[in-house]
Amino acid sequence: MTYLVLERVVKQFPSRDAAAAETAAVDYVSLSIERGEMVTLLGPSGCGKTTTLRMIAGFETPTEGRIVLDGQEIQGLPAHKRGMAMVFQSYALFPHLSVYENVAYGLRVRRRPDAEVRQRVGQALELVNLGGLENRAPNQLSGGQQQRVALARALVVQPAVLLFDEPLSNLDATLREQMRFQIRQLQQRLGITAVYVTHDQAEAMVLSDRVVVMNRGKIRQVGPPTEVYRRPAERFVAAFLGRANFLPARTVDLNGTLATAGSTGATDAGGKVGGTSSGVEVAGVRFPARGPSAPPAGTDVTVVLRPESVTVEPRTGGHAPEGTLSGTVQRAAFLGSVVEYEVLLDSAEPGGGAPSGPLVAVHDGDPNRDEPLSAGALVALRPLARELYFLPTEAAG
């Protein structure tokens, strides 16, 4: 059931140059969020994600558009009348108040009875595993504990929507990872609707039912984490959600043996999709590929290949095996569980060019090999089955 709706929301800020036009920080954003769903606004600095969150919270007023919560327009309501709570990046705890009083603050503002305050504060602290720390001051807590106090303070008022403004960015890597899972578990356990802002791709993947990728004030793609990662709508999305190789390619007819996995049509046992028989040719080698549609054979496209979706094999005898790309290792970095290679592909054969730079491949460590392949090693690259994804021509730039 749709619970929170943004309809063509715009936020313009005056330009510092009086002669210049206003700057649109958020540019006609529309988004529907289901009750109990956790949605992450993801994008680089200045993309409009925080401004969007602040308009939902009531800290900013939209220049245009509507914000609807549970059937009621709220864009004109002040923040304290929206029934929302926010967890801030800086925690925003009161240093002169105890943990208990920090968590109780919102209930006291609402003039709830003391007995109710004691009960709800106790429940909130237990939810975030801070029971027994009620009398501590904020400066007696670790960064992770302070963040959990801020989370308890937001939860205790039982908000209609819980908002997060990059709440983990001040924590170290280990604490950040722990808090991701705690926040997600709590949100799912309580069934609360949440909107989370971050520029951290891993955070968005772990936390979200759906990811909203933003850039330059606009939404570029919305979908579950796996869909946005594996089937990016455009080059920006593919590059921002993890590392990606972008390979020039050309669509080809694979004579019905394999097919492009388009967004329409189901895959049959033989690999055909929607009755098509197309693939892509990269550096003279033909592969099956996925994409939003199957352009006619001979169409130039850009193929996305994730580093973890290609295997690296030593090449012997001078020629790469059929169905592989040949290249030379330029750099190898041992990272413990994996080895990261940069491989320069050999000169392209007719019918598909090679990328101008090295291709990055992340290869599982081989227990039978003492050392990674060294720079200068001749290798064959084998994309994993159906892991090549081509972008629409208009989205590839």
C-alpha positions as CSV (number, residue, x, y, z in Angstrom):
1,M,0.0,0.0,0.0
2,T,1.4,3.4,-1.0
3,Y,2.1,5.4,2.1
4,L,4.4,8.3,1.2
5,V,4.3,10.0,-2.2
6,L,6.4,12.8,-3.7
7,E,4.7,14.2,-6.8
8,R,6.9,16.4,-9.1
9,V,8.7,18.0,-6.2
10,V,11.0,20.9,-7.0
11,K,13.3,22.8,-4.7
12,Q,15.1,25.9,-6.1
13,F,17.6,28.0,-4.2
14,P,18.5,31.6,-5.1
15,S,21.8,31.9,-6.9
16,R,24.6,33.8,-5.3
17,D,24.9,35.8,-8.5
18,A,21.8,38.1,-8.6
19,A,21.9,38.0,-12.4
20,A,21.8,34.2,-12.6
21,A,18.8,32.0,-12.5
22,E,17.8,30.1,-9.4
23,T,19.5,26.7,-8.8
24,A,17.3,23.6,-8.8
25,A,18.6,21.3,-6.1
26,V,15.7,18.9,-6.7
27,D,14.2,18.8,-10.2
28,Y,10.7,17.3,-10.5
29,V,11.3,14.3,-8.3
30,S,8.4,11.8,-8.1
31,L,8.5,8.8,-5.8
32,S,6.1,6.4,-4.1
33,I,7.0,4.5,-0.9
34,E,5.1,1.6,0.5
35,R,4.1,1.3,4.2
36,G,6.9,-0.5,6.0
37,E,9.4,-0.1,3.2
38,M,12.9,1.1,3.6
39,V,14.0,3.3,0.7
40,T,17.5,4.7,0.3
41,L,18.3,7.9,-1.6
42,L,21.8,7.3,-3.0
43,G,24.0,9.6,-5.0
44,P,27.1,11.9,-4.9
45,S,27.4,15.1,-3.0
46,G,25.1,17.8,-4.4
47,C,22.8,15.3,-6.1
48,G,19.7,16.5,-4.2
49,K,19.2,13.5,-1.8
50,T,19.5,15.5,1.4
51,T,17.4,18.3,0.2
52,T,14.7,15.7,-0.7
53,L,14.9,14.2,2.8
54,R,14.6,17.7,4.4
55,M,11.5,18.4,2.4
56,I,10.0,15.2,3.5
57,A,10.9,16.1,7.1
58,G,9.5,19.6,6.8
59,F,12.9,21.4,7.2
60,E,12.6,22.7,3.7
61,T,9.5,23.8,1.7
62,P,9.1,22.6,-1.9
63,T,9.1,25.3,-4.6
64,E,6.7,23.1,-6.5
65,G,5.0,19.8,-6.1
66,R,3.1,17.8,-3.5
67,I,4.2,15.5,-0.6
68,V,1.4,13.1,0.6
69,L,1.6,11.0,3.7
70,D,-1.1,8.4,4.2
71,G,-3.5,10.3,1.9
72,Q,-2.9,13.8,3.5
73,E,-0.9,16.6,1.8
74,I,1.9,17.6,4.2
75,Q,4.1,20.0,2.3
76,G,2.5,22.9,4.1
77,L,2.7,21.4,7.6
78,P,5.6,22.4,10.0
79,A,8.0,19.6,10.9
80,H,6.7,19.0,14.4
81,K,3.2,18.2,13.0
82,R,4.3,15.5,10.5
83,G,4.8,12.7,12.9
84,M,8.3,12.0,11.7
85,A,11.6,11.5,13.4
86,M,15.1,12.0,12.1
87,V,18.5,10.4,13.0
88,F,21.2,12.9,12.2
89,Q,24.8,12.4,11.0
90,S,26.1,14.3,14.1
91,Y,23.9,12.3,16.5
92,A,22.6,15.7,17.9
93,L,22.5,14.4,21.5
94,F,22.1,16.9,24.4
95,P,25.5,16.7,26.3
96,H,24.0,17.9,29.6
97,L,21.3,15.2,29.6
98,S,21.7,11.5,30.5
99,V,21.0,8.7,28.1
100,Y,17.5,8.3,29.6
101,E,16.6,12.0,29.3
102,N,18.0,12.2,25.7
103,V,15.7,9.4,24.7
104,A,12.8,10.7,26.7
105,Y,13.0,14.2,25.3
106,G,10.5,13.8,22.5
107,L,8.0,12.3,24.8
108,R,8.4,15.1,27.3
109,V,7.8,17.7,24.6
110,R,4.6,15.8,23.8
111,R,3.7,15.9,27.5
112,R,3.3,12.2,27.9
113,P,2.6,10.9,31.4
114,D,5.7,9.8,33.4
115,A,4.7,6.2,33.6
116,E,4.4,6.0,29.8
117,V,7.7,7.8,29.4
118,R,9.4,5.3,31.7
119,Q,7.9,2.3,29.8
120,R,8.6,3.5,26.3
121,V,12.1,4.7,27.0
122,G,12.9,1.4,28.6
123,Q,11.6,-0.5,25.6
124,A,13.5,1.8,23.2
125,L,16.8,1.3,25.0
126,E,16.3,-2.5,25.0
127,L,15.6,-2.4,21.3
128,V,19.0,-0.9,20.6
129,N,20.8,-3.0,23.3
130,L,21.5,-0.1,25.7
131,G,19.6,-1.4,28.7
132,G,21.4,-0.5,31.9
133,L,23.1,2.6,30.5
134,E,20.3,5.0,31.2
135,N,22.3,7.2,33.7
136,R,25.4,7.6,31.5
137,A,26.3,10.9,29.9
138,P,26.8,11.0,26.1
139,N,30.5,11.6,26.5
140,Q,30.8,8.3,28.4
141,L,29.6,6.3,25.4
142,S,31.4,5.1,22.3
143,G,30.5,6.4,18.9
144,G,28.4,3.4,18.1
145,Q,26.5,3.7,21.5
146,Q,25.8,7.4,20.9
147,Q,24.4,6.5,17.5
148,R,22.1,3.9,19.1
149,V,20.9,6.5,21.6
150,A,20.0,8.8,18.7
151,L,18.2,5.9,17.1
152,A,16.3,5.1,20.3
153,R,15.3,8.7,20.7
154,A,13.8,8.6,17.2
155,L,12.0,5.3,17.7
156,V,10.5,6.1,21.1
157,V,8.1,8.6,19.6
158,Q,6.7,5.9,17.3
159,P,7.1,8.0,14.1
160,A,5.0,7.6,11.0
161,V,8.3,7.7,9.0
162,L,11.8,7.3,10.2
163,L,14.4,9.5,8.4
164,F,18.1,8.9,8.3
165,D,20.6,11.6,7.2
166,E,23.9,9.8,6.6
167,P,23.9,8.6,10.3
168,L,26.9,6.2,10.0
169,S,29.4,8.4,8.2
170,N,31.2,9.4,11.5
171,L,31.8,5.8,12.6
172,D,34.8,3.6,11.8
173,A,34.4,0.9,9.2
174,T,33.8,-1.9,11.6
175,L,31.1,-0.1,13.6
176,R,29.5,1.2,10.4
177,E,29.1,-2.4,9.2
178,Q,27.6,-3.5,12.5
179,M,25.2,-0.6,12.7
180,R,24.0,-1.2,9.1
181,F,22.7,-4.7,10.1
182,Q,21.2,-3.4,13.4
183,I,19.3,-0.6,11.7
184,R,18.0,-3.0,9.0
185,Q,17.0,-5.6,11.6
186,L,15.1,-3.1,13.7
187,Q,13.3,-1.5,10.7
188,Q,12.1,-4.9,9.6
189,R,11.2,-6.1,13.1
190,L,9.1,-3.0,13.7
191,G,7.7,-2.7,10.2
192,I,8.4,1.0,10.2
193,T,8.5,3.1,7.0
194,A,12.0,4.6,6.6
195,V,13.9,6.9,4.2
196,Y,17.7,6.7,4.4
197,V,20.2,9.1,2.7
198,T,23.7,8.0,1.9
199,H,26.5,8.2,-0.6
200,D,27.8,4.8,0.4
201,Q,26.9,2.1,-2.1
202,A,27.4,-0.8,0.2
203,E,25.2,0.8,2.8
204,A,22.4,1.3,0.3
205,M,22.7,-2.4,-0.8
206,V,22.5,-3.8,2.8
207,L,19.8,-1.5,4.1
208,S,17.3,-1.1,1.2
209,D,14.2,-2.7,-0.1
210,R,14.6,-0.2,-3.0
211,V,17.5,2.1,-4.0
212,V,16.8,5.5,-5.5
213,V,19.8,6.7,-7.4
214,M,20.0,10.4,-7.8
215,N,22.2,12.8,-9.8
216,R,22.0,16.5,-10.5
217,G,18.6,16.8,-8.7
218,K,16.9,14.0,-10.7
219,I,16.1,10.4,-10.1
220,R,18.1,8.3,-12.5
221,Q,16.8,4.8,-11.5
222,V,14.7,3.2,-8.8
223,G,14.7,-0.5,-8.0
224,P,15.7,-3.3,-5.6
225,P,19.5,-3.3,-5.0
226,T,20.1,-6.4,-7.1
227,E,18.2,-4.9,-10.1
228,V,19.9,-1.5,-10.0
229,Y,23.3,-3.2,-9.7
230,R,22.9,-5.8,-12.3
231,R,20.6,-4.0,-14.7
232,P,21.7,-0.3,-14.6
233,A,19.6,2.1,-16.6
234,E,22.5,4.2,-17.7
235,R,26.3,4.6,-17.4
236,F,26.2,6.9,-14.4
237,V,24.2,4.3,-12.4
238,A,26.5,1.5,-13.4
239,A,29.6,3.5,-12.4
240,F,28.2,4.8,-9.2
241,L,27.0,1.4,-7.9
242,G,30.3,-0.3,-7.6
243,R,33.1,-0.7,-10.1
244,A,32.4,-1.5,-13.7
245,N,34.2,-2.0,-17.0
246,F,32.6,-0.3,-20.0
247,L,33.3,-2.1,-23.2
248,P,32.5,-1.0,-26.7
249,A,30.6,-3.7,-28.5
250,R,28.3,-4.4,-31.4
251,T,25.1,-6.5,-31.3
252,V,25.2,-9.7,-33.4
253,D,22.9,-12.6,-34.4
254,L,23.9,-15.7,-32.5
255,N,21.9,-18.0,-34.8
256,G,19.5,-19.0,-32.1
257,T,22.1,-20.6,-29.8
258,L,22.0,-17.9,-27.1
259,A,20.0,-14.7,-26.7
260,T,19.9,-11.3,-25.1
261,A,18.0,-11.4,-21.8
262,G,15.7,-8.4,-22.5
263,S,13.2,-7.0,-20.0
264,T,10.4,-8.6,-21.9
265,G,10.1,-12.3,-22.6
266,A,11.1,-15.3,-20.4
267,T,14.3,-17.3,-20.8
268,D,13.7,-20.8,-22.1
269,A,15.9,-23.9,-21.5
270,G,17.9,-23.1,-24.6
271,G,18.8,-19.6,-23.6
272,K,16.5,-17.9,-26.0
273,V,14.6,-14.8,-24.6
274,G,11.4,-13.5,-26.1
275,G,12.2,-15.4,-29.3
276,T,15.3,-13.3,-30.1
277,S,18.8,-14.7,-31.0
278,S,21.1,-11.8,-30.4
279,G,24.2,-11.2,-28.5
280,V,27.2,-8.9,-28.5
281,E,30.7,-8.9,-30.1
282,V,33.5,-7.5,-28.0
283,A,37.0,-7.3,-29.4
284,G,36.0,-9.8,-32.1
285,V,34.6,-12.4,-29.7
286,R,30.8,-13.1,-29.5
287,F,29.0,-13.5,-26.2
288,P,25.4,-13.7,-24.9
289,A,24.3,-10.6,-23.1
290,R,21.5,-9.0,-21.3
291,G,19.9,-5.7,-21.8
292,P,16.6,-3.7,-21.6
293,S,15.9,-4.5,-25.3
294,A,17.5,-6.2,-28.2
295,P,18.7,-3.7,-30.8
296,P,19.1,-4.8,-34.4
297,A,22.3,-6.8,-35.2
298,G,25.1,-4.4,-36.1
299,T,24.1,-1.7,-33.5
300,D,27.0,-0.2,-31.6
301,V,26.4,-0.5,-27.8
302,T,28.3,-0.1,-24.6
303,V,28.6,-3.3,-22.5
304,V,28.9,-3.3,-18.7
305,L,31.0,-6.0,-17.1
306,R,31.5,-6.1,-13.3
307,P,35.1,-7.0,-12.2
308,E,33.8,-9.9,-10.2
309,S,32.0,-11.3,-13.3
310,V,35.0,-12.2,-15.3
311,T,37.6,-15.0,-14.6
312,V,41.3,-14.7,-15.4
313,E,43.1,-17.8,-16.8
314,P,46.8,-18.1,-17.8
315,R,47.1,-18.3,-21.5
316,T,49.3,-21.0,-23.0
317,G,50.2,-21.7,-26.6
318,G,49.8,-18.1,-27.7
319,H,46.0,-18.2,-28.4
320,A,43.1,-17.6,-26.1
321,P,40.5,-20.4,-25.9
322,E,37.3,-20.0,-27.8
323,G,34.8,-17.8,-26.0
324,T,37.5,-15.7,-24.2
325,L,39.2,-12.4,-24.6
326,S,43.0,-12.3,-24.7
327,G,45.1,-9.8,-22.9
328,T,48.2,-9.0,-20.9
329,V,48.3,-8.4,-17.1
330,Q,49.4,-4.8,-16.4
331,R,49.0,-4.9,-12.6
332,A,48.1,-7.5,-10.0
333,A,47.2,-6.7,-6.4
334,F,46.8,-9.5,-3.8
335,L,43.9,-8.5,-1.4
336,G,43.7,-11.6,0.7
337,S,40.6,-13.4,-0.4
338,V,40.8,-12.1,-3.9
339,V,43.3,-10.9,-6.5
340,E,42.6,-7.7,-8.5
341,Y,44.0,-7.6,-12.0
342,E,44.2,-4.9,-14.6
343,V,44.4,-6.4,-18.0
344,L,45.0,-4.7,-21.3
345,L,43.1,-6.4,-24.0
346,D,44.8,-7.4,-27.2
347,S,44.1,-5.4,-30.4
348,A,40.6,-5.8,-31.6
349,E,39.7,-8.0,-34.5
350,P,37.1,-6.7,-37.0
351,G,33.7,-6.3,-35.6
352,G,34.0,-4.7,-32.2
353,G,36.7,-2.5,-30.6
354,A,38.6,-3.0,-27.4
355,P,38.4,-0.5,-24.5
356,S,41.0,2.2,-24.5
357,G,42.1,1.4,-20.9
358,P,42.7,-1.8,-18.9
359,L,39.9,-4.1,-17.9
360,V,39.6,-4.7,-14.2
361,A,38.9,-8.2,-13.0
362,V,38.6,-9.4,-9.3
363,H,39.5,-13.0,-9.2
364,D,39.0,-15.4,-6.3
365,G,42.4,-16.5,-4.8
366,D,43.5,-19.8,-6.3
367,P,44.6,-22.1,-3.5
368,N,46.6,-24.1,-6.0
369,R,48.6,-21.1,-7.0
370,D,51.2,-19.7,-4.5
371,E,51.4,-16.3,-6.1
372,P,49.1,-14.1,-8.3
373,L,49.9,-13.9,-12.0
374,S,52.5,-11.3,-12.5
375,A,52.6,-8.2,-14.7
376,G,53.3,-9.2,-18.3
377,A,51.5,-12.5,-18.0
378,L,49.4,-13.5,-21.0
379,V,45.8,-14.3,-19.9
380,A,42.4,-15.2,-21.2
381,L,39.4,-13.5,-19.8
382,R,36.1,-15.4,-19.6
383,P,33.0,-13.4,-18.7
384,L,30.6,-15.4,-16.6
385,A,27.6,-16.7,-18.4
386,R,25.0,-13.9,-19.0
387,E,27.0,-11.3,-17.0
388,L,27.5,-8.9,-19.9
389,Y,24.8,-6.2,-19.8
390,F,24.5,-3.7,-22.6
391,L,23.2,-0.2,-22.1
392,P,20.7,1.5,-24.4
393,T,22.5,3.7,-26.8
394,E,21.1,6.9,-25.4
395,A,22.1,5.9,-21.8
396,A,25.6,4.8,-22.6
397,G,27.3,8.2,-22.7
